Amino acid sequence: IPDEQEGDEELSPEVFVERQLRKLERSVGEQVDNRALRSFRQLSPQDAMEALAKVDGMVHSQGGHCRNISSILQSVCQKISRGSKKHRTDEERSAAGGSGSGSYARKPSKQGSEGSGVAAPGGPKSHRSKRARQLDEDGDAFDAGSDSDD
């Protein structure tokens, strides 16, 4: 649609990002669900553009097709959001002039990981949420079907 293309440089970043999302939806022929949309809209315009670029790259690497655009977008948005929060926390900690001794995000020691006896997050499958286990059983939205047990 020509009028969408004209004047993109005059749009606010939020409107521009929203239009890019709609363009991605049209290219895959699927709408993003509300949960993914909420994750997407919580990102800054810069992070949202990064998310769209990553999702678009994944879709194109699979030949322009994907099984669940919402799942892919939500996953990418959450990963970017976690990265942004960690980056801000690290900056705040450095600005405070310390390592933030009261912080839960403790850096690992340089001596290795022996001795604690506590399973790391994302470790054995039995420690993950029911939803995460269900998603693994149902299949991964990023997987093009190469590792399926069919």
N, C-alpha and C positions, 0 to 999 in steps of 0.2 A: 504494500500500500504506500504510494508515494508520499502522502502527507506525514506518515510516521518517520520517514527518512529525513525529510526537510526540517531543519531547525533543531536537530538533536543537540547541537552545540549550545543551544539556548536553554535546554531543559535543566531542571535541578538534577543533581546526581541520583536522588531517590527515584525520580520518574524515569530517568534514563535506565537505571538498573532494572526497574520493573518491566520496562519495554523489552530489555534484553532477555529477561526471564520468559516473557510471553513468546518471544521469537524462538527460544529454545523449545518451549512446549509445542509450538506449531511444527518445528522441524522433526520432533519425535512422534507427533500425533497423540500426545498424552498430556493431561493436565496434572499439575503438581497438587498434592493433597494439602489440607489445612495444616497438618502437623509440620510438614516440610516447609510450608510457607511461613509459619511462625518462626522456625529456626532461621530461615533465610532473612526475614525482616528484622531479626535481632542483630544482624551484622551491620557494620558500618558500610557505606556505599563502596569503599575501596575493597573491603573484605568480601562483600557480596559479588563484586566483579571478579575477584579471584576465584570464588566458589563457582560462578558460572563458567569461567574459563576452564576450570578443572573438570567440571561435569561435562561440558561440551567436548573436551579432549577425550574423556572416557567413552562418551557416546560414539564419537567418530572413530576411535580405535576399535570399536565393536561393529564397524560398518554402518553407523548411523542408527543402530537399533539398540534398545535396552529393554530389560524386562520390567523395570520399575523406576522411572525417573524420580519419583518422590523419595524413594529409599536412598538412591544415590545422592540426591541433593541434600537431604537431611543429614546423611553421614558426613558429607564434605563440609557442610555448615557447622556441624558439631565439632569436627576436627579443627577447623579454622578458629572457631570460638574458643576452644580450649587453648589453642596456641596463642591467641590474642590475650586471653586472661593470664596465661603463664608469663607472657612477655611483659604485661603490665605489672604483675606481681614482682617479677625480677627487677624491673626498673624502680618500683617503689622501695624494694628492699635495698637496692644500691643507693638510692637517694637518702634513705634513713641511715646509711653508713654502717650497716651490719648485715648479718645473715638472717636476721629475723628469728631469733631463738625460739619464739613461741609459734612458729609456723609449722604446719603439718608437712609442707613440701620440703623435706630435708634432702640435702644432696648426699649421694652415696659416698662412702669413704673410698680412698684410692687403694685400700688394701684388698679389696675384693668383696664378695658377697657372702663369705662363709660366716657361720656363727649365729645368725639371727633366728633361724628356724621358722620364719614367717614367710608364707607364700607371697610372692609379688603380685600386685594387681595385674590382671590379664594372664595370670599363670594357669594352673590346671583348670580344665573346663568345669569341674565340680564347684568351683568357687564363684562362677559367674551367675548372673541373674537368670531367672527362668526365661525371660524374654530373649536374652542373648543366646541361650541354648536353643530356644525354639527357632530363632533366625538361622542358626547354624544347621539345624535339621531341615528347615524349609529350603535352604540354599541361599547363597549370597547374591544380592542384586548386582554386584560387580562381576560375578562369575558368568562367563559366556557359556557355561555348560561343559567345560573341558574336564573338570574333575568330578563329575557326577557319577553316581553308582548305578546308572541305568543299565 
